[in-house]
Amino acid sequence: MRFQAPESLSEQIAQHLGQRIVVRDLKPGERIQELKVAGELNVSRGSVREALLILERRHLIQIYPRRGAVVSALTVDSVNNLYDIYIDLLCMLGRKVLERWSGDALGGVMGQVRELQAVIDALNSDSPDAAEQVIEAGFGVMRYAYRLVENPYLEETLENFRPAISRTYFVALEHFREEIDETARFFRQLAEAAVDGDAGRLQAVIQAFGEHQRRLVLSILQRENV
């Protein structure tokens, strides 16, 4: 595999390694060896080192003196801390959309949700990459909301959390395939509340789905650690 522009080489390496962490190809506690990665990807150790720093900022790995980079563990505390902040950020994004847009101007949100539903309808839920496709389609709706809000600070903050939330979301979808339909239902309810201009209902839908996801992931961690 070879990486090159337009994105920086380090960012591409970070995305590649990050996706392997998200889908649990690289497991919690597993070392990521700088020299081995550089050889596998035919890149410099300096680029890998920069990529590892990016992954550390995205809370996917921890870097220890002498031991090097290790895939971060998913713990009860880390999951709770993540959902505490992420749910609030999503509620803020929803509020900002309704502050700036209303009525027919939000028709594009419904279009994005229909695209997500089409992805889900076309999926075989037993497909090995079904969870990845659903997660990516869901983030497509968020990217549309970014364009409506035009707040680069909020967008950057949410995007920095994206790998970590993708990781927990993947855990939930892998263990409960019915969550694929639950995801579609969530985005339909979200779009309906947005088009109706109902900020209270929008926030309630986001909070309910976020707490639902949190409970699922925590229940899985509890079973895996028994």
C-alpha positions in Angstrom: 0.0 0.0 0.0 1.3 3.5 -1.0 0.1 6.8 0.3 0.5 10.2 -1.3 -1.1 13.7 -1.6 -3.5 15.5 -1.5 -3.8 14.8 2.2 -0.7 14.9 4.2 1.1 11.6 4.4 0.9 11.5 8.2 -2.8 12.1 8.1 -3.3 9.3 5.7 -1.3 6.9 7.8 -3.3 8.0 10.9 -6.6 7.4 9.1 -5.4 3.9 8.0 -4.2 2.9 11.4 -7.2 4.6 13.1 -9.7 2.6 10.9 -7.9 -0.7 11.9 -8.4 0.3 15.6 -12.1 1.2 15.0 -12.9 -2.2 13.4 -10.8 -3.9 16.2 -8.2 -5.3 13.8 -5.8 -3.6 16.2 -7.0 -4.5 19.7 -6.8 -2.6 23.0 -3.4 -3.0 24.5 -1.7 -4.0 21.3 1.6 -2.3 20.5 1.9 -0.3 17.2 5.5 -0.7 16.2 6.8 2.4 14.4 9.5 0.5 12.3 7.1 -2.3 11.3 4.4 0.2 10.2 6.9 2.1 8.2 8.1 -1.0 6.4 4.5 -2.3 5.7 3.4 1.0 4.2 6.7 1.9 2.6 6.9 5.3 4.4 9.4 7.0 6.6 9.5 6.5 10.4 9.1 10.2 10.8 5.8 10.2 9.0 4.6 7.2 11.1 5.8 9.0 14.3 3.7 12.1 13.3 0.7 9.8 12.5 0.9 8.3 16.0 0.8 11.7 17.6 -2.4 12.4 15.6 -3.9 9.2 16.8 -3.0 10.1 20.4 -4.8 13.4 20.1 -7.8 11.4 18.8 -7.8 9.2 21.9 -7.1 6.0 20.0 -3.7 5.3 21.3 -1.4 6.1 24.2 2.3 6.7 23.8 4.5 5.6 26.7 8.2 6.2 27.3 10.3 3.2 26.2 7.2 1.1 25.5 6.0 3.2 22.5 2.4 3.4 21.1 -0.3 1.2 22.5 -3.9 1.0 21.4 -6.1 2.7 24.1 -8.4 0.5 26.2 -12.1 0.9 26.1 -13.1 1.3 29.8 -16.2 2.3 31.6 -14.7 5.7 32.5 -13.5 6.4 28.9 -16.9 5.5 27.4 -18.8 7.6 29.9 -16.4 10.5 29.5 -16.7 10.3 25.7 -20.5 10.2 25.6 -20.9 12.9 28.2 -19.2 15.4 25.9 -20.3 14.0 22.5 -24.0 14.1 23.3 -23.8 17.7 24.4 -21.8 18.6 21.2 -24.4 17.0 19.0 -27.2 18.8 20.8 -25.3 22.1 20.2 -24.9 21.2 16.5 -28.7 20.6 16.3 -29.5 23.8 18.0 -27.3 25.8 15.7 -28.9 24.2 12.6 -32.3 25.4 13.8 -31.1 28.8 14.7 -29.9 29.4 11.2 -32.3 27.5 9.1 -36.0 26.5 9.1 -38.8 25.0 7.0 -38.1 24.2 3.3 -34.4 25.2 3.8 -34.0 22.0 5.8 -35.3 19.8 3.0 -31.7 18.7 2.3 -31.5 17.1 5.7 -34.3 14.7 4.7 -32.4 14.0 1.5 -29.4 13.0 3.5 -31.4 10.7 5.7 -33.0 9.1 2.6 -29.5 8.4 1.3 -28.6 6.8 4.6 -31.8 4.7 4.5 -30.9 3.6 0.9 -27.5 2.4 2.1 -29.1 0.5 4.9 -31.8 -1.0 2.6 -29.1 -2.2 0.2 -27.0 -3.8 3.0 -26.8 -7.4 3.9 -26.7 -7.1 7.7 -24.3 -10.1 7.8 -21.8 -8.4 5.5 -18.4 -8.0 7.3 -18.3 -4.3 6.4 -22.0 -3.5 7.1 -21.2 -1.6 10.3 -18.5 0.5 8.6 -20.9 1.5 5.8 -23.6 2.5 8.3 -21.2 4.6 10.4 -19.9 6.4 7.3 -23.4 7.1 6.0 -24.4 8.5 9.4 -21.4 10.8 9.4 -22.5 12.0 6.0 -25.6 13.5 7.6 -23.4 15.3 10.2 -21.2 16.7 7.4 -24.3 18.2 5.8 -25.2 19.8 9.1 -21.6 21.3 9.3 -22.2 23.1 6.1 -25.5 24.5 7.4 -24.0 25.8 10.6 -20.7 27.1 9.3 -18.9 27.0 12.6 -15.4 25.7 12.0 -14.6 25.4 15.7 -17.6 23.1 16.4 -16.9 21.1 13.3 -13.3 20.6 14.2 -14.2 19.6 17.7 -16.7 17.0 16.6 -14.4 15.7 13.9 -11.7 15.1 16.4 -14.1 12.9 18.4 -15.2 11.1 15.3 -12.6 8.2 15.5 -13.3 7.5 19.2 -17.1 7.6 18.7 -16.8 5.4 15.6 -14.9 2.9 17.7 -17.7 2.6 20.3 -20.4 2.7 17.6 -18.7 -0.2 15.8 -18.7 -2.2 19.0 -22.4 -1.7 19.4 -23.2 -2.6 15.7 -21.0 -5.7 15.7 -22.8 -7.1 18.8 -26.3 -6.0 18.0 -27.0 -6.0 14.2 -30.6 -4.7 14.9 -28.9 -1.5 15.8 -28.5 -0.8 12.1 -32.3 -0.3 11.9 -32.2 1.7 15.1 -29.7 4.0 13.5 -32.0 4.6 10.6 -34.9 5.3 12.9 -32.8 7.8 14.9 -31.9 9.8 11.8 -35.5 9.8 10.6 -36.7 11.2 13.9 -33.8 13.7 13.9 -34.7 15.0 10.4 -38.4 15.2 11.2 -37.8 17.3 14.4 -35.4 19.5 12.4 -37.9 20.1 9.6 -40.6 20.9 12.1 -38.3 23.4 13.9 -38.8 21.6 17.2 -35.6 22.2 19.1 -36.8 20.4 22.3 -37.7 17.3 20.4 -34.5 17.4 18.4 -32.5 17.5 21.7 -34.6 14.7 23.2 -34.0 12.5 20.2 -30.2 13.1 20.3 -30.0 12.5 24.0 -32.1 9.3 23.9 -30.1 7.8 21.1 -26.8 8.8 22.7 -27.7 7.3 26.1 -29.0 4.1 24.3 -25.6 3.7 22.6 -23.8 4.4 25.9 -25.8 1.6 27.7 -25.1 -0.9 24.8 -21.4 -0.3 24.8 -21.1 -0.5 28.6 -23.1 -3.7 28.6 -20.7 -5.2 26.0 -17.6 -4.1 28.0 -19.1 -5.7 31.1 -19.6 -9.0 29.4 -16.2 -9.0 27.7 -14.5 -8.3 31.1 -16.3 -11.0 33.0 
